[in-house]
Amino acid sequence: MKSKLSKTYKQQLTELREIVHSWGLLDNVPLDEYDSVVHLIISQLNNGANKYKISKVLTFELCHNYGFSLKYLEIDKWVFEILEWWNKIK
């Protein structure tokens, strides 16, 4: 059972990492640059978080931990993209 969960989590990590990286927040960064955000979002999704919660988590992480300005972020679009991906895999 643990192996299956681990494999599922790794797949989720890989897919969401690619989604976040595709937003082009910074040029020439490693694929794992935003893993703290990715891990947190996956955890929230697995615990049943809704659009509002994901939006708050994403905003906090990108603005407070990475220093991005909210006016340059497309939070609603990205949350939609995340939830669309999540609904496809669940």
Secondary structure as GFF3:
##gff-version 3
##sequence-region A 1 90
A	DSSP	alpha_helix	2	22	.	.	.	ID=ss1
A	DSSP	alpha_helix	35	46	.	.	.	ID=ss2
A	DSSP	alpha_helix	51	60	.	.	.	ID=ss3
A	DSSP	pi_helix	61	65	.	.	.	ID=ss4
A	DSSP	three_ten_helix	70	72	.	.	.	ID=ss5
A	DSSP	alpha_helix	75	89	.	.	.	ID=ss6
###
